[in-house]
Amino acid sequence: MSLQPIPADWLTSVCRLLRGNPAAVIFTKECHRRWSREFPDAFRFHLEAAFLALLRSGSVYGCPVTLSFPPGTTWEFFFQFHNEKLYGKILLSLNRERLLILSAHRPERPTLQCE
């Protein structure tokens, strides 16, 4: 398998929640811990802005990720923050009203799962 375009409807829903509903955006404890450790001077809104910069950029490529729980649609991708390549993984709930930010950190490997 190779990188795939992330569907526009997923991108639109994720951007809507990142822009306008902070209560609907949940970070896992591990994601928050790693983000805070790797970027101690950055805040949550910096990460959200970095996600938005990528997701609004037009054609965005990544890999779909299958999770057994919680239900939703998950994509992994690379994004930029402070001119660094970072790994991100976001789950959009089935009703498209919640986001679970699973990962936002320096990559542990040079490629995504489907590359």
Secondary structure, DSSP 8 states (H G I E B T S, - for coil): ---EE--HHHHHHHHHHHHH-GGGEEE-HHHHHHHHHH-TT--HHHHHHHHHHHHTSS--EEEEE--SSS-EEEEEEEEEETTEEEEEEEEEETTSS-EEEEEEES-SSSS-TT-
